[in-house]
Amino acid sequence: MLDNGQILSEKYYKRVYQQNNVKKIKIIFKKGIYSYRNIHFNENNRARLIKFGTILRVYNIVHLNQDITRYDIGNGEFITTNNSFVEVE
């Protein structure tokens, strides 16, 4: 439901972030993605670049706000759950 009271149907709205349990993911963004040391992503807390095609184990899904989620990939690193960058294996 939107702030103005309008209700969106799934026909027109698709979730960008994963919300279910995931065990493994694959990086599908051609340039790769960065992992971060904190769930608040900014350039100062980048940990490393993870290359395209890499398969990672997911330890936990962490909720940042009510809707945004992050994957905990271990070693204190987090990555995005955006479907444009990662794919569930």
N, C-alpha and C positions, 0 to 999 in steps of 0.2 A: 504494500500500500504506500502511496506517495504522500507527501506532506499536505497536498491539496485535497486528499480524500479519494483520489483516483486509484483504481485497482488495475494492475497490469496482469495480463494472462501470460502463461508460458509460451503461447504462440508468438508473442511479440518480445518477450524478455527472456534472456538466457543468462544464467549466473556465470560470472567471469572467474570466480574463485572457487576452489574445491571445498566441499563441506563434509565429505564422508571420509571413512577410514581408508588410508592408502598405505601400501607396504613398499612399493617401488615406483620410481618415476624415471622418465627419460627426458633429457634436455632436447627440445625440438626447435629452439631459436637458433638460426644459422650462426650468429655471432657469439653464441654462448651467453651465459648469465653469470652474474656475480653472486657469491655467497656473502653473508654479512654476519658480524659478531653480535648483533642485536636485532630484535624484531622491528625496530624503527630504522628503516633503510635510509642511509645517506652516504655520501662519498667518503666521509671520515671513518666509517666503520666497515668498509669492505674488507673481506678476508681473502678471497681468491676468485679467479675466473674459472668457471667450469665450462668445458668445451662442449660443442654440439655433439649429440649422440651418447653422451655419458649417462649411464644408468646408476641411480643412487638409491640407497635404502632410506626410508623415512621412519624416524623414531617416534615422532609425535606431530600433531597439528596444533599450532598455537594461534589463538584468536587475539588479534590486535584491537579491533573495535568490534562492533556488533556484526559486521559483515566481512571484514578483511581478515584473511588467515595467512599463516606462514608455515612452511614445512621445516621441522627441526631435523637436520641431517646428521646430527651428532657433532662432537668436538666443539660444541657451543656455536655452531653455524646454522644460519637460517637462509632459506631461499623463498622466492615467490611461489604462490599456488596458481598464478594466472595461466589459464588454458592456452594462451598464445605462446607461452614460453616453455611449459612443461606438459608432459603427457603421462597419464597413469599407465603403468605397465601391468 
